[in-house]
Each structure stands twice: as structure tokens, then as C-alpha cells.
Amino acid sequence: MNLLFRILNALSRPQRRGILLGVDVAVVPLAYVFTLAVQQRLETIPTFLANAVLILPLLMVLTAGISTFLGIPNIRLNSYDMRGMGRVALLSLLVAMCNVALHQVAQAQLNGGTYVVFGIVYFVFSGFCRIFLLELTLAIYRHQQPRRRVLIYGAGTTGMQLARALASHDSIEPVAFVDDSPALQGLTVIGLPVLRPVDIAGIVRDRNIRRVLLAMPSLSQPKRMQIARRLEKNNVEVQALPSFAQLIGEEALLDKLVPIPPAQLLGRKAVQADQPADGAGLAGRSVLVSGGGGSIGLELCRQVLGCKPTTLVIFEISEYALYEAEKALQPLAEEVGAQIVPILGSVTEPRLVRRVLHDHGTDVILHAAAYKHVPMVETNPLVGMANNVLGTWTLAREARKAGVARFILISSDKAVRPTNVMGASKRLAELVVQDMANRSPDTVFAMVRFGNVLGSSGSVIPLFQEQIARGGPVTLTHHEVTRYFMTLEEAVSLVLTAGSFARGGEVFVLDMGKPKKIIDLARQVISDQGYSVRDETHPEGDIEIQVTGLRPGEKLHEELLIGEGHITTPHEKIFCAHEASLSEIEVAAAIRSLREAVATGNDDAALAVARRWVEGYGAGVVRGETAEIV
């Protein structure tokens, strides 16, 4: 077999055409002799063969010419279809007519039925020889490279077209169909049995299946993903196939997971906060953005550059995020003539912070660096508290010493009577900034409190889209859970505009309208992706919404302010409040206790600091039990 493989590979294209032409010619005497054997009496056959000594060579030469003219030797063995067989049928007809003419010239007449039988036999023999050559060639190749056995899920039009295409494939062997339709189960379609999906585990094991091809392009993507997940449990590779009509452009071939404009999901008109004429006080200034590689920090950097600062310092702990941020912002900086300074490090490092503020003469700090992923901070409370609280304290303290003009903390609505570690850490950071504001005549300290930012890293929209891409379900913890939402552009515009209003110690909040139900948001995302919700009233829908149950300590509804009173600002959609704060001694005691907890690696001591000083984060909050919905 190895010798045959080497010979086959060594054949040139003209040599292969010559072999196929030789087959067409060699079939002529075989068909002639076979026809005489079945059509004539045994004692007359020698007489006819004697007459054929001159007829057969001429007929073979004519056959070679006709076959070449029709281009039959140019057709690849594995490409024969109805058109190819039609050419062979035409060749058989013309060869039979030539046979009639030659016998008339030689005056060796046969009865008319013999010529008809000869044409039919020639057609059958020619087709048989090609099938034999194809199977021999495939056997040689398969011996060198064993075929991968595949199962086709879906016995419809696309599945049958796929099976036909793979029938002569060198390395893939379709073994069977699987189809959900009971009407097809148990039938044989183009030589392959149609089996039941419930038997797939046994089919995969008994038939040595390593790959399943999903040939159901009419199904929605979520349903295909649900089937794929079930199949992958049987340790098989799963691949999905579009329809042939889609491949040639007759039908749309679309990826439904297209980005959704965040403003579309707000349920209100997006707030446009026009910047003051002086660029929110940033024009010609040196601005530092901590956490500048995150989603909020990066948008802050973009809008800061629009205000034409002289220097933009990007302070980021992630090397990759810092690299991507600098790459994205450099063209914008060149347009406005600003210098970008990337700083790799943590805001908890006082010497680094002190050097950066001194070297670049920082005028304004926008502090967005924080660990904000609620479950992750819940699992790692000590690191979260150190970064969010001690990092803010370090940066604020060094800003005051360096004479920075303005310091704006990016906070969260989860800081209001928090029930999780992340929210408690953000509230402690606010108390630190409030304390600095009370005793810093030269530096303006203020805070901006966000709701949930649509489209930011770790937010609900990317999570829902990821769950939809997997075929569902989309999960939330309670039917009645609500959250305030804002777009990334709104959030950053609020920071810059509110920062220009700051006089010291304020908490600025955006009027975000009514909170939005998470379940309504989930339904809207599913609908905007082009799918339908599957529930009791719509069992044929694409995506199921599952309610997992509200976890201990988790809020049904978030709040924006700790107190009741708030005042307006020059912008109708931005208001501010002066909330109760801790004394300088109390803040110092909290920071000292937290530093001791970090130094000794004591999680419980760090959480005790939060319970001692943060309103709402007290008894009943058990570490590890709180989790965030979005």
C-alpha cells in the first residue's frame, strides 16, 4: 500500500488524465465482448470476434477522440456529479453510434438491440471503473492518513449537503446523522442512519466519534450553543455550519452579538454635561488620572485631553492596561499638543506617588484607581481595603503636601450604607477625602458618586452578552432588584463638570432618574440581540432568565445619598450634598488600625475597621455571603 501511495503521489496531472482516457478506451473491447456474450448464440461469437479485429481498434481510436473532445478525462474522480455522468452517457451514445457505422462499413451487421445493449454496457462499465478507481485511491490515502469519524447533527438539507460533500473527503468520514425530529429517526438518509439525540453518549462511544458537526443553520445561536454544551459533555469537538445559501450570499450570514449602544438601555435621555469654557479648569494644567487603564479611567483620559492640558499622567498598576491606554491616547495627545506620561505602579506606594507629583508639577488629580469587582473584593478583603482605602489616603496626603490644586475621588453608590466589602472600602475612602477637605486650605477635595456604569469592565451588559453567547441562561438574584445606571460618557462628563464646581468636601451625584429593574434590562438586552426570552408562556424562546435568589446582605435597591438633603449646582442634572464626616482623630485611628491589619495580614481586623466606622456595614454582614448582581 505504501508503494501504491508513492506511485499515486508521483503521477503528474497529464499522467492521471492519460489513465482516465485509457480506462475509457479499455472499456470498449470489454463492453463489446460482454455484449456479444449476452446477445449472440455461443457458436456465432467466434465469427463476430473475427470481424471485430478491424472494427475494435478503429472504435477505440474514435472513443479516445470523443472522450478527449468532451473533456471527460479532465474531470476529477471525486468531482463526478450528474453533469459528469451525463458526459459519460453522451460518450456511450456516440461510441454506440460509431459502432453501428463501423459494422455497416465492414458489412458485419448485428441486430439493432445489440448496439443498444453495447451502449448501455459501455456506460455501466465506464461508471463502475471510475467508482472502483475512486475507492482504490481513497483506500490508499486513508491507509496513509486515517479518517476522522464525525457525527452530523441535523438531517435536513444542510446536513445532507454536508454528508455528500464529506463522502469522498480524504480525512473525514461521516458516520451517522442525529436529528431531533421523530419523523426522521430510524430512517437512512444518503446511506447514513438517523439516530436519536438521547443516545449520543452511546453513539460517541460505540462508533468512536471525535467530532460533531451542527448542520442546523436555521436554529438561533443560543439554541445551537445549548446543543453544543450538551454535546461537549461527551468529550467531542463541536463545530457549527452555516447553510450553503448563506455561504454563497443568498441568505444573510450575521453575527447577532452586535454591540448595543449603552444609552439605548438607560430608559431616559442621556445627560449632556457641556464643559465650561476653560475646559473644566484643566486647560494648560498638569493632570494625573489614577487607574487610567481601566474603562472609566481611560474615558477620563480621553475627555481630559479634549480640555487641552499640558501634561496627562496615566497612573496604572497593570502593565498591559497602561500600554494599551498609552497606545490609544497618544494620537489624541499629539493633536492637542499634550504630553502623555505613563507611570507603572500602585497608589499605595508613597515614595513613588511623591516623586511623580513633584516631577510633573501635578495640578489636578482624578482618582479612579480602585478594586471595584464586588465578589472579588469580598473574597480578598485585605487587598481590597488596602488598595481602595490606603491608596486613597496615600494619594490624598501626598497631593496635599505637594500643593495640588484639586483632588476628585471617583466613588460609588455602593458606598451608601454598604453591605459588602467593596462598598465599605469606598465609603472609608470618602471619609478620608472628607477629612482632607476639612483641613486643606490649599487643595480642593471632592467626591463624585456613580451609579452602575453601562459597558464598563465587569458591568452587567458584557456579562449578559457573554451569557447570551453561551446560549443562556441569563442570571439575576431577584425579580425586584433595581439599580441606577449611567453611560460611561455621562459618568466621566459628571466628574469633569462637577470637579469645576467643587469648593471642598462636596459629594456630587448625577440625577439618574428612576432606578431600572435588572430583569427589565435583561429582557431588553436579549431582545436587542435579536433573540426571545424563554419562559412558561413562551417555551420556544431562545434565552431563559434564571433567578438565583437574593444573597444575605445584598440590597434590593441602591441609594445615592446618605442624608436626605441636597443642593443644586449650576448644572440642572448634577446636585451635591455635604454629608456627615469623621473627625481627624477618628480617621487617623481608622487608618492606623487598617495599616496594622494589612501589616499582620489580618482579614478580620480589616473588616472590623469597616464595621466600626462605616454606617450600614455592621452586624449581619457575614464575610463571603454578600455578592453583587451587576
N, C-alpha and C positions, 0 to 999 in steps of 0.2 A: 504493500500500500504506500509506503514511503517513496518507493521508486516511481510509482504512478503519479504521486503528488509532485515530485520533482519534474517529471516529464510534462505534466499538465501546466505547471508554472512556467516551464521553459518555452511553451508554444507561443509564437507571436500571433497577433491578430489575423494576418493573412493566412497563416497556417491553420488557425481554427476555422476560418471561413472555408478553406480548402477541404477540411474534414467534413463539414456540413454539406458542401457541394458533392463530395464523394459519397455521402450517405444517400443523397437524392438520386445519384446515378446508379449506385449499387442496388437500390431497391427495385430498379426496373427489371432486371432478369429474375429476381426473386418473385416479384409480383406476377411476371409473365408465366414462369414455371408453375406457380401455385394456381393461377387461373386455369391453365391447361389441365392441371391435375383434377380440379373440381368440375370443369366444364366438358371435357372430352373423354371419350372412351379410352381405356388403358392402351389398346392396341394401336390407336391412331396417334398417340403422343409422340413416338419417335419420328413420325413423318413431319409433324408440325415443328418439332425441335430442329430438324434438318433445314427446314425453310427459314427458321429463325436465326440461323448462323449469320446471315447477311442483314436481317432486319434488326436484330437486337443491338449491334454496335452503332448503327445509324440512329436508332431510337435513343440510345444512351447519350450520344453526342447532342441530339436535339434537346433531350431533357436537361443536360448541363447548360445549354444556351438559354433555354426558357427560364430555368431556376435562377441563373445569374441576372437575366433581364428583370425578373420580378423582385430581385433583391432578397430572396429567401435566405441565402447563406449569411446575410448581414444581420439577421435577427438573432439576438442572444437567446440561449436556451431558456434562461429563467425569465425571459420577457415575452414569451409566447402568450398571446391573448386571442380573442375572436378574430381580430384582423389578421394576425399571423396565420391562424388556422385557415382563414379564408383564402390567403395566398396559396397555401398548400393545396387547398381544394381546387383552386383555379389551375395550378400546375398539374394536378391529377387529370383534370378535364382536358387540358391541352395535350398532355402526354398520351391520353387515350385517343384523341383525335389524330395525332401523329401516327399512332399505332395502326389506326384504320387506314390512313393514306399509304403507309409503307406496305401493308399487306395487299392493298389493291394494286400498287405498282409491281409488287413481286408476284401477283396473281396467285396469292395463297390465302384465299378468303376464309374467314371464320364467321360463324353466325353472329348476328348483332349483339346477342346477350353476352357473348364472351368479352367483347370490347367494353361493355358497361361494367361487367364484373371486374375486368382488369383495372379500370379507373378507380373503382371502389377499393379494391385490394391495395392498389398503389397508395391511395390516400391513408388507409388504415396502417399499412406497413410504415409509411413515412412518419406518421404521427407516433406510432409505437417506438420507432427508432429514436426519435427526439426525446420522448419520455424516458427511455432507457438511458440515453446519454446524460440527460439531466440528473437522474437519480444516481448514476455512477459518479458523476462529477461531484454532486453533493456529498455522497458517501465518502469520497476521497478527502474532501475538505473537512467533513465532520470528524473523520478519523484523526486528522491533524489538530483540529480545534473543536472539542465537544460543544454541542449547542446548549444554550441556557434555556431551561424549560420555564415557560411563562403561562400564567392563567389570565384569561381575558374576562374582566368583569363588565358584563353588558353584551347581550347577543343581538343587539339591534343593528341598524345599518352601519354605524361606525365600527362596531365590533366585528361584523362580517368583513368589511373592507380591510380592517386591520389584520384579521386572520388570513385573508387571501394574500395580503402583501408580505406576511411573515412566512407563508408556507414554503417558500423557496429561499428563505434567508439563510446565510451561511452559518450564523452563530446563535440564532434564536429559534426555538421550537414551540409553537403554541400547542398546549396540551388539551385544554378544555375551556368552555365558557362557564361563567357563573352569572345568573340573572335572577332578579327579584320577582319576575313575572311567573306565576304558577303555570300560565298557558305555555311557556317555553320550556319549563323544567321537564327533563326526561326526554326531550327531543334531541335529534342530531342535526346540527347546522354546519353545512360545508365540511362534513367529515368529523366534527368535534362534538362531544356530548355537552349538553347544557345541564349544569348541576345546580344544587340549591346553596344559597349563601350560608345557611346554618351549618353546612357540612364542610366549611372551608378548612377548619383545623385538620380534619382527616384528609382532605384533598391535598393540602400542602404537604402533609407528612407522607402519604402513600405515593404520591406522584412526584415527589422530590421537586416541588415548586420553590423557586428562589425570587421570583418577581411577579407582581400582579399589575396588569395594565388596566386602568379605568377607562373604558370606552363609552362614557355616558356624558357627552358634552352638553346635553340639554339640561342636566341637573344643575342647580345653583352651586356655587363654590362651597358654601357652608355644608351642604349635604354631601358633596364629594369629599370634603375634609373629614366629616363624621365617618364615612365609609372607610377612608384611608386610615384613620386612627384605629378602627376596629381591625382592619387587616394587618396593620403593623404589629399588633399583639401576637401574631403568628410568626414573627421573625422573618418577614418578607419585605422586599423593597417595593414600594408602591409608586407608580407613575401615572399621571393623568394625561389623556389625549384629547386635543380639540377635535371638532368634527372636520372632515375633509372639506366641507363647504366653507368653514372658517379659514382653513389653511390657504385656500385659493382665493379668498376675498369675497365669496358670495354672501357670507354672513359676518356680522361684526365679531371681532375677537378682542374682547375688552377685559381689562382688569378692573373689577368693581371697587377695589380698595383704593379709591382716589382720595386725596386729602380733602377734608371738609373745612371750609373757612370757619375759624372759631367764632367769629361774630354771628354766624348763622345759628349758633346754638345758645346764644345768650338769652333769648326771649325778650330782649329790649334793644333799643337803639344804642349802638356803641358810643361811648363818650369821647368827644374830640377835645382834648385839652391843648389849646394853642399855646405855644411857648411865648413868654414875654419877649419884647423887642431885643433885650440884651442877652437872649439865649439862656434864660433861666439863671443868669448870673454866672455862666460858665465860659462865655466868650473871652478869649485871651487868658484863661486861667489854666492851672495845672490840676487835673482831676485824676483821682485814684478810684478805681472800681474793684472792690474785693469780690472774689468769686466771679470774675469776669469771663470765665469759660463756661459757666452754666447757661441755661436757657434765658433766665431773667438777666443775669449779668451781661451776657452777650448783647441782648437787645438794649440794655442800658448803655453799653459802649457805643452801639450804632447811633443812638439818639444823642449821646453826648458829643460825638464827632460832628453831628449836624449843627451843634451850637458853636463850633469852631474854637475849641480850646487850643492852647499852645502845646500841651502835653497830655497824653492819656496813659496812665499807668494801669496795666492789667495785672492784678494780683490774683494768682490762681495756684491751688495746691496740686492740681492734676496736670502733668506734663503734656499729655495728649490734648486735653481741652485747651490748654494755653497755646499750644502750637496751632490748633485749628482756629482759635479765636484770632490770633495774630494774622494768620493767612487770610482770613475772611475780612478783617478790618483794615489791612494795610492799604488796599486801593482807595478806600474811603478817606483814610488819613492823608494820603497823597493829594487827594482832590482839595481838601481844606487847608493843607499845609500844616497839619499837626504831626507831632512826633509820638510814636507808639513805643512804650517801654514795657516789655513783658517781664514779670517778676514771678519766678517759681518759688513757692514757699507757703508756709502757714501763717495766718494772722495771730497764732498763739506764740510766735517767736518774737519776743520784744526787741532783741538786737537787730533782727532783720527789718522789722517794721520801722524802728527808729532810723536806721540808715536810709531806707527808701524815702521816708518823708523828708529827711534832711537833704538828700542828694537831688531830689526832683522838685523841691520847694512846693510841696502839695498845698493847694488852696481849698479843695473840696474833696470829701471822701463820701462815696456811696457804698455803704457796707451791705453787700448781698451774699457774702460768704457764710454759708450755714449748711448743716446737715438737715434736710427737710423731709426725708422719707420716713414717715411715721413708724411703720413696723420695724424698719432697720434701726432707728434710734431707740425704739423700745427694747430691742434685743441687745443693743450696745449703749446703755445709758451713760456710762462713764465717758466714752469718747464723744458722744453727742453733746453732753453737758460741757465738756472741756472746750470743744470747738465753738459751740454756739454762745456760751456764756463767757468763758475765759478769753476766747478770741475777741469777742466784742469789747470786753473790759481792757484788754491789752491795746487794741487798736484805738479805742476812745481815749485811753490815758495818754498814749504817745501822741495822738492828734492834739490834745490839749497842750501838752508840753511843747509841741512843735509850732503852736500858734496857727493851726489850720483854721480857716475861716468858718467852714460849715461841715457838719458831720450828719449824714442822714442814714438811719438804720432801716433796713428792709425787714419788716416784721410780718406777722401772720395773724389771721383771725383766730387761729387755734391757740393764740396766747391769751385769749379772753376766757377766764375760768377754765383752764385746761384740764383734760382728763387723760393726757398722755405725756410722755417724757419730752417729746419734741415741742409740744405746746408750752410745757412748763419751762423748758430751756429758753424759748423765745421770750416768754414773759420776764424771766430773770434778766435777759439781755436788755429788755425795755427798761427795767428798773435801774440797771447800770447806766443806761443813757440818760434817764431822767435825773439820776443823781449827778452825773457830769453836767447836765444842763443847769442844775441849781447852783453850781459853784464854779462855773466857767464864764467869766465876763467877756472873754475874747473869742471864744468858739461857740457857734450856734449849734446845739444838739437838738435833733428832732427825729421823729419816727413816722414811717408810713406803714399802715397796716393793710395787708392784702386779703382778699378772698382767694378762692381757688383760681389759679391761672390756667385757662384752657390752652392745651397744646404744649405746656412746659414739660420738661422731663419728669416722668413719674406721675403725670396727671391722669385724669380719668379717661380722656379721649383716646390717647395712644393705647391705654390698657384695654378699653372696649374694642378698638380696632384690631388689636392683637388677638383678643378672644374671638372676634368675628372671623378673622383669617384662619383660625384653627377650627372653625365650624361651630363655635359656641361651646358651652353656654356663656352668656354674659352674666356676671355675678354682682350682686349688691347685698348689703346686710339687712335692709329693712325697706318695706314698701313706702314708708313715710319719710325717709331720710331726705333732708334738704341741704343745699349748700349755696353760698353766694359764689358767683362766677364773674370773671372779667377776662378780657383778652390780654395777651402779652403786651400789645401796643398800649392798651389802656393802663396797665399796671406801671409800665415804665414812664409813660407820659405823666401819670399821677406823681411819681417820685420827683421828676424834674420840676413840674409845676408847683407841687406842694413845697418842695425844697426852697423855691424862690419866695414863698410866703412865710417861711419859718423865722421865728424870733427867739425860739428857745423853749424846749420842754414839751412841744405840742405832739399830739398823736393825730396824724392826718388819715382820713378814711374816705374812700370813694363811695358816693351814693350808687349802689349797685342794684337798686330796685328791689323787687321781691326775690327771696331765695327760690331756687329751682329744684324741683323734685328730681332725685337721681334716676328714678325709674322712668320718668318722662324723658330725661336726657338719653338714657339707654335706648328707649324706643326710637327716639329721633335719630340717633347715630345709626341704628340698624336700618331704618328707613332710608336715610341719606346714602347708605352704602348700596342701596338697591335691593335690599332683602326684606323679608317679612318676619314678624315675631311669631314664634310657635307657642301656642298656649292651648287651653282646653277648648276655646271657641274656634281656634284655627290650628288644628293638629297637623296640617300640611305645611305650616310655615317653615322658614329656614332656620331661625335662631331662637333658642329658648333663653328666657331670663330666669335665673335661679336666685332665690332669696336665701342667703345662708344663715340669717339670724343675727340680730344686733349683739355685739360682744360686750361684756361687762366694762363699764367705764366709757363707752363710746356714746357720743352725742347724737341725738336725732337732728338737732338744729344748731348751727354755729351762731355766734354773736360777734358783733363788730366793736362794741364799746363796753367797758366795764361799768361805767356810771351811766346815768340817764341823760345828763346834759351835754350838749354840743353846740358849737357856734359855727356860723357860716364863714366862708372865705370869699375872696374876690371871684372865685370860680363857683358857679351855682351847683356843680356836681361834686364839689370837694368840701368837706366840713372837717372841723378839728375839735379836739377836747383836751382839757388839762386834767389828767387823771391823778388819783392819789399815788404817792410815791413813798419810798422808804427814805429814812434819814441816812446821812453819810455814814454814821456809825453802823447802822443796820446793814447797809450794802457792804461795808468793809468786812463785817462779821460773816456775811454770806459768802463773799469771795474767799476769805481766809479758810472757811470750812470746806468750800469746794476744792480749793487748791490742795488742802490736806487729803481729801478723799481721792483726788487724782494721783497725788504722790504715793499714796499707800495702795492704790488700786481697789478701793472700797466702793463698790456699786451702791450698797445700802446707804452709806454715808452721803453719797452724792444725791440720792433720791430724798434723803432726809432734809437736805438743804432746800430742795424744791417744795417739800411738804411744809416746811417751816415758814417760807417767805412768799409763796405763790398762792394767791387766793383761788380757791376751787380745786387745787391739786392737793387733796388731803386724804383722810381716811376713806377707804372704799376703793381706792385705786390700787389695784394689785399689779405689780410688775409682770409683764408678759401677757396680760389679759386684754389690754387695750389695743385697738387696731383701727386704722383709718379706712374709710370707704373709698376715698378718691385719692 
